[in-house]
Amino acid sequence: MKNAKRCSWARNPPAIAYHDREWGVPVRDDRTLFEFLILEGAQAGLSWDTILAKRENYRKAFDGFDPKKVARYGAAKRAMLLRDAGIVRNRAKIRASILNAQKFLEIQRECDSFSVYVWILVGGKPLANMARSLNAVPARTKISDALSKDLKRRGFKFVGSTIMYAFMQATGLVDDHLRGCFRSGKKRK
């Protein structure tokens, strides 16, 4: 959609492709939810464009975002990840990814899936904000506050409320496409 009106943050080819195909589309697949949990945590303090540029490298480095495999990473794999220039080489973020995989599996066992756990927060269907400008889109909400608080209580790391709101946007729990964007108000699952 070459001349389509988009949310103003989508300014370069990778961001436009992400905006047009993924952002705000409801995700109920646990592996994809885990992927965004890892990527949003890695993005803390960085631009999303940086993470998009490294996304394929993350897929390779983190075994296709298989939480069972990531949960078993030991010292040798952590050291390898710290040397991998294709990802964000931050010791705390790498450790958090492994810990979060372990905690993710615990939620799967408790709730049958991580998807069930997160989608119950929004009543099973996406919240649509329909904001007119980026300034009107919140950085966090009561729901992201509650999600963050519960994940922290369970031992997750890099899951602050702002990170969790970005996760909610990425996975379609909330649809923050701006009014006027060609994706705004599209039927959601």
PyMOL commands that set and color helices and strands:
alter all, ss='L'
color gray80, all
select helices_A, chain A and resi 13-21+30-43+48-61+63-65+67-71+75-83+91-111+114-122+134-136+142-153+161-170
alter helices_A, ss='H'
color red, helices_A
select strands_A, chain A and resi 127-128+174-175
alter strands_A, ss='S'
color yellow, strands_A
deselect
rebuild
show_as cartoon
